[in-house]
Amino acid sequence: MGEHQLFLSLGGNLGNKSEIFVSAIRYIETQIGRLVKVSSIYESRSWGFHSRYLFWNQVIQIETRLSPEEILEESRIIEDHFGRKRKPGKYLSRKMDLDILFYDDLVLESAALTIPHPLIALRKFILKPLSEIAPEYFHPVLKENISQIQDKCKDSSLVTMVEPSE
């Protein structure tokens, strides 16, 4: 089985975010696959619920040999490592949230997993980092590239790049 192109989003708004994001990427590299591209980190208010803590979001591109189901399982293990609590149908503050955005040009809908992620086109905090590393990536359902989708996005929330602290 060959390598698959995977785009993952990382998000979190609790704890020492810079340490958590570095640590999460290390886990991803050891458990999921080889890092190809990493976006800048972007900051925005919570989406879908209220939190006084700002979220950080980042998108990474990975080459992996894992199946989508194996990636989902590894992602949950990584989230659990950072103390992720889940409540069905509710968004909560968290240290780390991993979402599978794309897996090659696969279109998949199962009880556990939908690929591409169904909310990509609605979320500026995903589109901004995604368009930084893959503006020409073609969305297999919407039949447009990420730049075109971002141009049409109606999300008006403020999403700003986090300046590296070094």
N, C-alpha and C positions, 0 to 999 in steps of 0.2 A: 504494500500500500504506500502511495506517495505522500508528499507533503500537501497539506491543505492550507489555504489562506484564511486566517481567522482575524476578525476585528473584535476586540473586547473593549468595553468601557469600564472605567474604574470611577467610583464615586464615594464620597464620605464627608461627614460634617462633624465628627466627634474625635476627640483625642489629638495627639500630635500628628497632624495630617501629613507633614513632610516625611516623618519616619514611617508612618503606616503605608504611604504610597510606595516608598522605596522597598519596604519589606514585602508588600504584596507583589510587586513586580518580580522580586527575587523568587518568591514562591511560584509565580506563574512560569518563570523560566525553568524551574526545576520540575514542575508537575505537568505543565501543559505544552510548552514548546519554545522554539527559538524566537527571540525578539527581532523584528525586522525594522519597525518604525515606532517612535514614541512621540506623541503630541506634547505640546506645552500643557501645563495645568491651568484650568480655568475655574474661576470662582463665580458663584451665583447664589441667589436665594433658593430656598427649598421649592420643589415643584410638586404640586398635588397635596400639600399639607403645610402647616405653619411650623417653622422652627426659628429660634433666634440665632442659630449657628449657621453660618454660610457653608455651602457645599463646595467641595473641590471636585472637578471632573477631568478625566484624561482618557484618551483613546489610544490603544496600542494595536499594532499589527503583528501577528505571530504566524510562524510556520509550524504546523502541528501534524502529528500522525494520529492524534486521537479523533474519535467520532464525536459528533455534537453531544450525544448523551454522556460520554466520558468527560467532556469539557464541562458540562453542566455539573456533574458530580464533583469534579475537582474544584470548580468555582465555589460550590457550596461548602466544601471542606475549608477553603481559604477564608471565605466569609465567616464561617463558624469559628475559625482560629482567632478572628478579631472580635468575637462576641456578638455576631449578628443575630438579632431577634427577628422573627417573622410573625406577622399577623396577616392572614389571608385578606386580601382586598384593602389593606391599609399601608400607607407609606409611613415610615418611621425614621427618626434620626439614626445614624449608624456610622461605625468607623470605616467599613468597607462594603461596597456593593459592587458585584461584577455582573455585567450583562453581556451576553453574546449578541453582537450587532449583525455580523455577517459570517458565513462559513462558505467559502468559495462563492458560487452563485446559487447555492442551495435555497430552495423554498420548502419549508417544513412547517407543518402544523400538527402538533400532538398535544395531549393533555398536559405534558410537562414543559413543552418547549415550542416557541414560534420563532422561526428564522426566515427572513431578516426580522430583527426586533420590530414589533408593530408600531412603536411610538417614535422611531427615529425622526420622521419628518415633522413631528410636533415639538421637538425639544431642541432649542437653540444650544443648550449646554452640552448636547451630544454632537450636533451638526458643526459647531465651531471647531472643536478639536479634530473631528473626523475630516473636515474639509482642509485642515492644516496638513494632514499627512496623506490624504487620499481624495483630493478634489475631483478627480476624474473617475473614481470608483463608481461602477454602474449598479444601481439598485435593481435587482432582478424582478421586483414586483411593480415598483413605480415607473420603471423604464426611463429613468433620468439619472444623471450623475449627481454626486453629492453637492457640488457647487450649485447646480440648478435647483436642487431640493432646498438648499439653504436660502437661496434668493427668494423662494416662494413661502418660506416658513413664516407663519403669522405670530409666533412666539415673540413677544416684545420685551421679555425680561432681560435685564442687564447681565451680560456674561463677559467678564474681564479676565485677561491673562494674569496669572500670579507670577510676579517677578521672582526668579530664583534668589534664595537668600545668600548665596555665596558672593 
